[in-house]
Amino acid sequence: MTDTQRPAQPPDIGRRTLTPFGYAVCVVVPILVAAIGLTILHFNYDKEDLVAGSRIPVLTSDWQPGDDASDVLVQGELSRDDAGCLVLTTSEGQQVTPVWPADYEATVQRVGPSDQIKVYDTDRDIVARSDQQLQMGGGYTDVGEYAGRPCAPTSGEVFVVQSEIEVVGSS
């Protein structure tokens, strides 16, 4: 062998392999990557993306939380009638057409063998689902003001929801 060639040596495990700068880079880089990722997620987050399914036309009123409210309670489960509109079916089998507070929306989405209905409030939070027993306060009124709107009954009464929707059970 010549003086310039040396036989390969195994690495010296006992020695420190990173400099203090190397250790700092190993700690700081993952933190920066996480911070950049969370920043991108924060600025691109849109609650509208959470509204899944096909929209269902719903009747809405001008009522908003904090306004005067009637004190009639209705309890039942959400479903769709033959026309595809939302109805609340009470335990007695009566179908009530709900008039939701201002700017509420509803969707239907196929989940397995059945359709799942969801009602969203103004913040895009789910306030009701089709597989839940719901209780809500409000009052009955003649369909007159709502007549002619999509999903409004041709005659009779509607129930104007004037409270927070409370889940009292599941089916």
N, CA, C and O of each residue as an XYZ file, in Angstrom:
684
protein
N       0.822     -1.173      0.000
C       0.000      0.000      0.000
C       0.860      1.227      0.000
O       1.976      1.259      0.519
N       0.292      2.226     -0.603
C       1.023      3.486     -0.628
C       0.596      4.321      0.555
O      -0.365      3.997      1.254
N       1.322      5.400      0.768
C       1.020      6.262      1.912
C      -0.305      7.008      1.746
O      -0.926      7.376      2.743
N      -0.742      7.236      0.530
C      -1.972      8.007      0.327
C      -3.217      7.143      0.503
O      -4.290      7.690      0.754
N      -3.126      5.868      0.386
C      -4.293      5.011      0.556
C      -4.246      4.357      1.917
O      -3.236      3.779      2.318
N      -5.362      4.460      2.619
C      -5.464      3.820      3.918
C      -6.599      2.820      3.866
O      -7.544      3.004      3.098
N      -6.535      1.797      4.640
C      -7.654      0.854      4.653
C      -8.880      1.518      5.292
O      -8.740      2.382      6.158
N     -10.065      1.115      4.866
C     -11.310      1.694      5.390
C     -11.413      1.406      6.874
O     -11.128      0.303      7.339
N     -11.827      2.424      7.601
C     -11.974      2.302      9.045
C     -13.465      2.359      9.396
O     -14.213      3.118      8.779
N     -13.898      1.577     10.365
C     -15.291      1.698     10.793
C     -15.489      3.055     11.463
O     -14.539      3.615     12.010
N     -16.726      3.596     11.427
C     -16.936      4.905     12.033
C     -16.690      4.859     13.528
O     -16.913      3.843     14.186
N     -16.234      5.958     14.035
C     -15.961      6.077     15.460
C     -17.270      6.428     16.167
O     -17.678      7.590     16.174
N     -17.923      5.445     16.753
C     -19.229      5.637     17.368
C     -19.114      6.467     18.639
O     -20.070      7.152     19.005
N     -18.071      6.432     19.266
C     -17.914      7.166     20.517
C     -17.828      8.668     20.320
O     -17.989      9.421     21.281
N     -17.582      9.115     19.121
C     -17.443     10.550     18.877
C     -18.803     11.173     18.630
O     -19.740     10.503     18.196
N     -18.894     12.437     18.906
C     -20.105     13.196     18.608
C     -20.117     13.414     17.097
O     -19.131     13.881     16.527
N     -21.253     13.068     16.438
C     -21.301     13.156     14.993
C     -21.915     14.451     14.504
O     -21.736     14.792     13.334
N     -22.635     15.195     15.342
C     -23.214     16.470     14.942
C     -22.603     17.599     15.749
O     -22.247     17.446     16.917
N     -22.500     18.697     15.105
C     -22.035     19.894     15.806
C     -23.238     20.494     16.535
O     -24.366     20.076     16.275
N     -23.044     21.445     17.426
C     -24.195     22.104     18.064
C     -25.137     22.727     17.032
O     -26.352     22.728     17.230
N     -24.600     23.249     15.953
C     -25.439     23.801     14.887
C     -26.294     22.694     14.266
O     -27.469     22.917     13.976
N     -25.732     21.527     14.063
C     -26.467     20.389     13.508
C     -27.620     19.974     14.397
O     -28.714     19.684     13.911
N     -27.375     19.944     15.721
C     -28.463     19.629     16.651
C     -29.570     20.686     16.581
O     -30.755     20.354     16.596
N     -29.178     21.941     16.507
C     -30.161     23.024     16.427
C     -31.005     22.885     15.157
O     -32.220     23.079     15.198
N     -30.378     22.555     14.049
C     -31.106     22.365     12.793
C     -32.091     21.203     12.929
O     -33.221     21.299     12.449
N     -31.689     20.122     13.566
C     -32.567     18.954     13.739
C     -33.786     19.287     14.605
O     -34.817     18.630     14.467
N     -33.703     20.261     15.470
C     -34.835     20.647     16.308
C     -35.681     21.716     15.618
O     -36.910     21.638     15.636
N     -35.043     22.701     15.018
C     -35.755     23.847     14.463
C     -36.489     23.514     13.163
O     -37.611     23.984     12.973
N     -35.914     22.741     12.283
C     -36.526     22.465     10.979
C     -37.892     21.782     11.121
O     -38.840     22.244     10.486
N     -38.054     20.718     11.910
C     -39.398     20.126     12.035
C     -40.430     21.097     12.628
O     -41.599     21.074     12.243
N     -39.999     21.938     13.556
C     -40.913     22.929     14.132
C     -41.338     23.934     13.068
O     -42.514     24.292     13.000
N     -40.415     24.391     12.244
C     -40.753     25.317     11.163
C     -41.680     24.670     10.140
O     -42.623     25.312      9.676
N     -41.434     23.425      9.782
C     -42.293     22.732      8.824
C     -43.711     22.615      9.394
O     -44.682     22.856      8.677
N     -43.839     22.251     10.659
C     -45.161     22.147     11.288
C     -45.851     23.507     11.338
O     -47.048     23.600     11.066
N     -45.120     24.550     11.678
C     -45.709     25.894     11.748
C     -46.190     26.352     10.370
O     -47.268     26.937     10.256
N     -45.420     26.099      9.347
C     -45.824     26.486      7.988
C     -47.060     25.693      7.572
O     -47.990     26.257      6.996
N     -47.081     24.402      7.856
C     -48.238     23.570      7.509
C     -49.504     24.034      8.215
O     -50.555     24.128      7.581
N     -49.430     24.324      9.507
C     -50.597     24.801     10.254
C     -51.053     26.170      9.764
O     -52.252     26.448      9.741
N     -50.119     27.022      9.374
C     -50.481     28.338      8.838
C     -51.236     28.187      7.522
O     -52.246     28.857      7.305
N     -50.760     27.324      6.657
C     -51.446     27.083      5.386
C     -52.837     26.523      5.637
O     -53.802     26.951      5.003
N     -52.948     25.576      6.551
C     -54.250     24.990      6.886
C     -55.193     26.046      7.447
O     -56.369     26.084      7.085
N     -54.692     26.893      8.315
C     -55.521     27.929      8.932
C     -56.093     28.899      7.890
O     -57.282     29.213      7.928
N     -55.279     29.361      6.986
C     -55.736     30.347      6.019
C     -56.535     29.737      4.866
O     -57.205     30.469      4.137
N     -56.481     28.428      4.688
C     -57.261     27.784      3.631
C     -58.475     27.043      4.160
O     -59.190     26.416      3.379
N     -58.733     27.094      5.476
C     -59.868     26.400      6.075
C     -61.152     27.158      5.778
O     -61.221     28.373      5.958
N     -62.157     26.443      5.327
C     -63.443     27.043      5.025
C     -64.524     26.101      5.534
O     -64.610     24.960      5.082
N     -65.356     26.566      6.473
C     -66.408     25.720      7.026
C     -67.404     25.289      5.963
O     -68.112     24.298      6.141
N     -67.464     26.015      4.874
C     -68.363     25.638      3.781
C     -67.991     24.267      3.231
O     -68.849     23.553      2.713
N     -66.709     23.894      3.340
C     -66.273     22.582      2.868
C     -66.885     21.456      3.693
O     -66.959     20.316      3.233
N     -67.323     21.770      4.911
C     -67.912     20.758      5.769
C     -69.359     20.450      5.408
O     -69.892     19.422      5.827
N     -70.005     21.323      4.636
C     -71.393     21.128      4.245
C     -71.402     20.118      3.102
O     -71.193     20.465      1.940
N     -71.650     18.852      3.465
C     -71.577     17.778      2.478
C     -72.969     17.351      2.050
O     -73.902     17.348      2.853
N     -73.102     16.996      0.800
C     -74.361     16.477      0.301
C     -75.064     17.447     -0.621
O     -74.553     18.523     -0.931
N     -76.255     17.042     -1.054
C     -77.072     17.883     -1.931
C     -77.978     18.761     -1.068
O     -78.569     18.295     -0.093
N     -78.075     20.007     -1.434
C     -78.904     20.931     -0.661
C     -80.387     20.597     -0.827
O     -80.847     20.213     -1.903
N     -81.112     20.757      0.272
C     -82.557     20.578      0.288
C     -83.152     21.963      0.512
O     -82.698     22.683      1.402
N     -84.150     22.351     -0.268
C     -84.777     23.644      0.012
C     -85.510     23.584      1.354
O     -86.242     22.633      1.629
N     -85.308     24.599      2.175
C     -85.979     24.672      3.471
C     -86.661     26.024      3.606
O     -86.244     27.017      3.010
N     -87.705     26.034      4.396
C     -88.375     27.291      4.716
C     -87.616     27.947      5.855
O     -87.254     27.278      6.823
N     -87.372     29.244      5.754
C     -86.713     29.980      6.832
C     -87.524     31.218      7.161
O     -88.234     31.768      6.319
N     -87.400     31.636      8.402
C     -88.080     32.841      8.870
C     -87.030     33.917      9.123
O     -85.840     33.711      8.886
N     -87.488     35.060      9.605
C     -86.568     36.137      9.976
C     -86.103     36.007     11.420
O     -85.294     36.812     11.881
N     -86.605     35.001     12.144
C     -86.277     34.857     13.554
C     -84.800     34.534     13.733
O     -84.233     33.728     12.996
N     -84.185     35.176     14.728
C     -82.791     34.926     15.082
C     -82.712     34.759     16.586
O     -83.546     35.310     17.305
N     -81.719     34.004     17.090
C     -81.585     33.849     18.539
C     -81.546     35.220     19.226
O     -80.847     36.137     18.794
N     -82.307     35.322     20.289
C     -82.401     36.587     21.019
C     -83.706     37.313     20.754
O     -84.112     38.163     21.546
N     -84.381     36.986     19.632
C     -85.684     37.584     19.337
C     -86.741     36.957     20.251
O     -86.514     35.905     20.847
N     -87.905     37.623     20.352
C     -89.019     37.050     21.101
C     -89.398     35.710     20.495
O     -89.289     35.511     19.285
N     -89.848     34.784     21.356
C     -90.164     33.442     20.875
C     -91.437     32.921     21.525
O     -91.772     33.288     22.652
N     -92.138     32.063     20.799
C     -93.279     31.351     21.350
C     -92.757     30.191     22.187
O     -91.584     29.829     22.093
N     -93.637     29.604     23.011
C     -93.163     28.575     23.939
C     -93.757     27.188     23.700
O     -93.789     26.367     24.616
N     -94.225     26.917     22.487
C     -94.728     25.591     22.155
C     -93.526     24.686     21.882
O     -92.603     25.075     21.166
N     -93.539     23.476     22.455
C     -92.461     22.518     22.207
C     -92.930     21.442     21.245
O     -94.054     20.949     21.352
N     -92.074     21.081     20.312
C     -92.340     19.994     19.376
C     -91.157     19.039     19.458
O     -89.999     19.453     19.512
N     -91.484     17.746     19.465
C     -90.436     16.735     19.502
C     -90.696     15.744     18.375
O     -91.835     15.338     18.149
N     -89.640     15.359     17.673
C     -89.792     14.397     16.593
C     -88.482     14.131     15.889
O     -87.406     14.506     16.355
N     -88.608     13.466     14.746
C     -87.429     13.079     13.971
C     -87.542     13.644     12.559
O     -88.615     13.625     11.957
N     -86.424     14.148     12.036
C     -86.402     14.696     10.687
C     -86.495     13.599      9.645
O     -85.895     12.533      9.786
N     -87.243     13.871      8.614
C     -87.307     12.982      7.460
C     -87.693     13.825      6.255
O     -87.868     15.039      6.361
N     -87.823     13.168      5.114
C     -88.249     13.868      3.902
C     -89.590     13.315      3.472
O     -89.846     12.116      3.584
N     -90.441     14.193      2.981
C     -91.741     13.745      2.484
C     -91.602     13.262      1.044
O     -90.493     13.174      0.516
N     -92.731     12.950      0.414
C     -92.702     12.420     -0.953
C     -92.117     13.406     -1.958
O     -91.591     12.999     -2.994
N     -92.207     14.699     -1.658
C     -91.665     15.728     -2.548
C     -90.186     15.996     -2.273
O     -89.571     16.798     -2.976
N     -89.601     15.342     -1.264
C     -88.190     15.534     -0.931
C     -87.933     16.684      0.015
O     -86.789     17.100      0.199
N     -89.009     17.211      0.628
C     -88.877     18.342      1.551
C     -88.780     17.848      2.991
O     -89.244     16.755      3.316
N     -88.169     18.671      3.851
C     -87.995     18.314      5.254
C     -89.311     18.379      6.012
O     -90.082     19.329      5.878
N     -89.548     17.347      6.810
C     -90.671     17.336      7.740
C     -90.165     16.779      9.060
O     -89.192     16.025      9.102
N     -90.831     17.156     10.123
C     -90.540     16.631     11.446
C     -91.686     15.699     11.787
O     -92.835     16.132     11.879
N     -91.381     14.410     11.976
C     -92.402     13.426     12.288
C     -92.422     13.209     13.791
O     -91.439     12.759     14.379
N     -93.554     13.535     14.406
C     -93.685     13.410     15.859
C     -93.906     11.953     16.234
O     -94.125     11.105     15.369
N     -93.847     11.669     17.532
C     -94.051     10.298     18.003
C     -95.473      9.818     17.723
O     -95.710      8.612     17.655
N     -96.430     10.747     17.559
C     -97.807     10.374     17.229
C     -97.983     10.132     15.729
O     -99.070      9.753     15.293
N     -96.936     10.345     14.936
C     -96.998     10.126     13.500
C     -97.403     11.359     12.702
O     -97.516     11.286     11.479
N     -97.621     12.480     13.363
C     -97.989     13.724     12.674
C     -96.752     14.304     11.984
O     -95.666     14.329     12.564
N     -96.921     14.765     10.755
C     -95.822     15.407     10.043
C     -95.987     16.915     10.124
O     -97.017     17.467      9.736
N     -94.956     17.569     10.635
C     -94.949     19.017     10.823
C     -93.905     19.604      9.883
O     -92.781     19.106      9.816
N     -94.264     20.656      9.158
C     -93.303     21.338      8.294
C     -92.590     22.398      9.124
O     -93.219     23.364      9.558
N     -91.273     22.232      9.356
C     -90.558     23.226     10.152
C     -90.147     24.442      9.315
O     -89.778     24.310      8.148
N     -90.216     25.612      9.925
C     -89.680     26.841      9.338
C     -88.490     27.194     10.209
O     -88.655     27.589     11.364
N     -87.305     27.057      9.668
C     -86.062     27.197     10.427
C     -85.716     28.662     10.643
O     -86.220     29.526      9.925
N     -84.855     28.960     11.628
C     -84.391     30.342     11.816
C     -83.666     30.860     10.573
O     -83.293     30.088      9.689
N     -83.478     32.139     10.524
C     -82.856     32.806      9.375
C     -81.526     32.155      9.003
O     -80.698     31.875      9.870
N     -81.331     31.918      7.718
C     -80.082     31.437      7.118
C     -79.695     30.006      7.483
O     -78.545     29.621      7.272
N     -80.610     29.210      8.019
C     -80.323     27.788      8.219
C     -80.381     27.098      6.856
O     -81.092     27.540      5.954
N     -79.621     26.006      6.721
C     -79.587     25.246      5.477
C     -79.668     23.756      5.807
O     -79.402     23.346      6.937
N     -80.037     22.959      4.818
C     -80.107     21.512      5.010
C     -79.539     20.808      3.789
O     -79.611     21.308      2.666
N     -78.966     19.624      4.041
C     -78.441     18.791      2.961
C     -78.879     17.351      3.188
O     -79.256     16.959      4.292
N     -78.818     16.592      2.131
C     -79.042     15.151      2.213
C     -77.872     14.480      1.518
O     -77.415     14.926      0.466
N     -77.392     13.394      2.127
C     -76.244     12.680      1.582
C     -76.489     11.191      1.742
O     -76.964     10.745      2.787
N     -76.173     10.432      0.727
C     -76.333      8.983      0.783
C     -75.225      8.415      1.655
O     -74.043      8.585      1.356
N     -75.610      7.735      2.744
C     -74.661      7.104      3.653
C     -75.087      5.650      3.786
O     -76.075      5.348      4.455
N     -74.355      4.762      3.158
C     -74.736      3.347      3.172
C     -76.055      3.156      2.438
O     -76.235      3.666      1.333
N     -76.978      2.421      3.052
C     -78.247      2.139      2.381
C     -79.300      3.240      2.537
O     -80.374      3.151      1.941
N     -79.011      4.262      3.319
C     -80.036      5.283      3.566
C     -79.485      6.689      3.345
O     -78.280      6.898      3.210
N     -80.411      7.637      3.313
C     -80.037      9.048      3.184
C     -79.883      9.659      4.572
O     -80.673      9.377      5.474
N     -78.869     10.491      4.736
C     -78.692     11.206      5.992
C     -78.959     12.680      5.750
O     -78.367     13.301      4.867
N     -79.864     13.227      6.552
C     -80.214     14.639      6.469
C     -79.450     15.375      7.557
O     -79.331     14.894      8.684
N     -78.933     16.548      7.207
C     -78.249     17.395      8.182
C     -78.782     18.808      8.031
O     -78.986     19.291      6.917
N     -79.007     19.469      9.167
C     -79.418     20.871      9.180
C     -78.271     21.662      9.788
O     -77.733     21.300     10.834
N     -77.902     22.758      9.109
C     -76.771     23.583      9.523
C     -77.261     24.955      9.963
O     -78.175     25.526      9.367
N     -76.630     25.479     11.026
C     -76.956     26.843     11.456
C     -76.111     27.844     10.669
O     -75.426     27.469      9.717
N     -76.159     29.094     11.059
C     -75.456     30.142     10.314
C     -73.939     30.015     10.395
O     -73.232     30.539      9.535
N     -73.423     29.320     11.426
C     -71.982     29.106     11.560
C     -71.513     27.837     10.870
O     -70.344     27.467     10.984
N     -72.407     27.166     10.156
C     -72.154     25.910      9.448
C     -71.920     24.748     10.417
O     -71.265     23.767     10.066
N     -72.452     24.860     11.626
C     -72.407     23.757     12.575
C     -73.664     22.924     12.376
O     -74.737     23.465     12.112
N     -73.532     21.609     12.503
C     -74.686     20.727     12.352
C     -75.518     20.823     13.630
O     -75.020     20.564     14.725
N     -76.793     21.197     13.480
C     -77.684     21.317     14.638
C     -78.692     20.178     14.698
O     -79.301     19.960     15.746
N     -78.885     19.449     13.609
C     -79.839     18.345     13.599
C     -79.465     17.346     12.514
O     -78.945     17.710     11.460
N     -79.745     16.075     12.800
C     -79.537     14.986     11.843
C     -80.801     14.137     11.796
O     -81.629     14.165     12.706
N     -80.920     13.394     10.723
C     -82.130     12.599     10.536
C     -82.247     11.424     11.495
O     -83.356     10.924     11.683
N     -81.190     10.966     12.100
C     -81.259      9.817     13.000
C     -81.360     10.226     14.471
O     -81.049      9.430     15.356
N     -81.789     11.452     14.734
C     -81.878     11.964     16.097
C     -83.312     12.357     16.444
O     -84.076     12.804     15.589
N     -83.652     12.181     17.708
C     -84.902     12.722     18.227
C     -84.608     14.161     18.646
O     -83.712     14.414     19.451
N     -85.370     15.092     18.094
C     -85.115     16.510     18.311
C     -86.250     17.136     19.101
O     -87.399     16.702     19.023
N     -85.909     18.152     19.854
C     -86.910     18.959     20.530
C     -86.586     20.410     20.259
O     -85.438     20.839     20.375
N     -87.620     21.167     19.895
C     -87.412     22.575     19.594
C     -88.635     23.367     20.008
O     -89.756     22.859     20.008
N     -88.400     24.607     20.358
C     -89.487     25.485     20.741
C     -89.833     26.431     19.610
O     -89.037     26.657     18.699
N     -91.019     26.972     19.683
C     -91.470     27.903     18.659
C     -92.975     27.998     18.695
O     -93.582     27.949     19.765
N     -93.575     28.133     17.541
C     -95.019     28.242     17.492
C     -95.571     27.885     16.135
O     -94.884     27.976     15.118
N     -96.826     27.475     16.139
C     -97.521     27.168     14.888
C     -98.098     28.448     14.305
O     -98.561     29.323     15.038
N     -98.068     28.550     13.000
C     -98.669     29.682     12.301
C     -99.238     29.189     10.983
O     -98.841     28.147     10.462
N    -100.168     29.954     10.461
C    -100.768     29.612      9.179
C     -99.696     29.686      8.090
O     -98.779     30.503      8.170
N     -99.815     28.838      7.085
C     -98.834     28.768      6.010
C     -98.807     30.041      5.157
O     -97.895     30.224      4.352
N     -99.793     30.913      5.327
C     -99.973     32.095      4.485
C     -98.709     32.820      4.075
O     -98.479     33.015      2.881
N     -97.887     33.222      5.016
C     -96.663     33.987      4.711
C     -95.667     33.172      3.883
O     -94.879     33.736      3.124
N     -95.704     31.856      4.030
C     -94.724     30.989      3.369
C     -95.274     30.327      2.104
O     -94.535     29.655      1.384
N     -96.558     30.513      1.836
C     -97.193     29.882      0.673
C     -96.480     30.292     -0.613
O     -96.087     31.446     -0.788
N     -96.329     29.334     -1.490
C     -95.684     29.597     -2.772
C     -94.190     29.369     -2.758
O     -93.581     29.284     -3.824
N     -93.581     29.266     -1.602
C     -92.144     28.980     -1.525
C     -91.917     27.487     -1.733
O     -92.806     26.676     -1.476
N     -90.724     27.130     -2.200
C     -90.429     25.694     -2.342
C     -90.576     24.988     -0.997
O     -90.117     25.490      0.029
N     -91.208     23.838     -1.008
C     -91.419     22.975      0.160
C     -92.456     23.497      1.152
O     -92.613     22.919      2.227
N     -93.157     24.562      0.821
C     -94.234     25.039      1.704
C     -95.489     24.232      1.407
O     -95.788     23.967      0.243
N     -96.225     23.838      2.435
C     -97.485     23.130      2.172
C     -98.486     24.080      1.509
O     -98.380     25.300      1.631
N     -99.442     23.505      0.817
C    -100.437     24.339      0.122
C    -101.449     24.927      1.092
O    -102.039     25.969      0.809
N    -101.659     24.281      2.223
C    -102.592     24.801      3.233
C    -102.202     24.254      4.594
O    -101.333     23.389      4.703
N    -102.850     24.764      5.622
C    -102.580     24.282      6.971
C    -101.602     25.165      7.708
O    -101.488     26.362      7.448
N    -100.898     24.540      8.638
C     -99.967     25.273      9.494
C     -98.541     24.772      9.320
O     -98.299     23.648      8.882
N     -97.617     25.638      9.677
C     -96.196     25.291      9.743
C     -95.725     25.590     11.155
O     -96.359     26.361     11.875
N     -94.623     24.986     11.551
C     -94.057     25.231     12.868
C     -92.826     26.109     12.712
O     -91.841     25.698     12.100
N     -92.878     27.318     13.264
C     -91.754     28.255     13.185
C     -90.818     27.975     14.358
O     -91.180     28.193     15.514
N     -89.619     27.494     14.056
C     -88.628     27.166     15.080
C     -88.073     28.469     15.639
O     -87.566     29.311     14.898
N     -88.179     28.626     16.975
C     -87.724     29.853     17.622
C     -86.915     29.524     18.867
O     -87.083     30.149     19.914
N     -86.046     28.550     18.744
C     -85.181     28.169     19.858
C     -83.989     27.394     19.303
O     -83.920     27.081     18.115
N     -83.076     27.103     20.183
C     -81.998     26.206     19.812
C     -82.595     24.810     19.660
O     -83.543     24.465     20.365
N     -82.060     24.016     18.763
C     -82.548     22.657     18.557
C     -81.803     21.767     19.548
O     -80.574     21.789     19.621
N     -82.563     20.989     20.306
C     -81.972     20.124     21.320
C     -82.119     18.671     20.890
O     -83.209     18.240     20.515
N     -81.033     17.919     20.943
C     -81.064     16.498     20.637
C     -81.429     15.769     21.929
O     -80.721     15.876     22.931
N     -82.539     15.027     21.899
C     -83.005     14.334     23.102
C     -82.874     12.821     23.007
O     -83.204     12.110     23.956
N     -82.399     12.322     21.876
C     -82.210     10.887     21.723
C     -81.794     10.532     20.315
O     -81.745     11.392     19.437
N     -81.491      9.258     20.099
C     -81.122      8.763     18.771
C     -81.998      7.582     18.439
O     -82.512      6.896     19.322
N     -82.162      7.352     17.128
C     -82.960      6.188     16.722
C     -82.076      5.006     16.437
O     -82.570      3.936     16.083
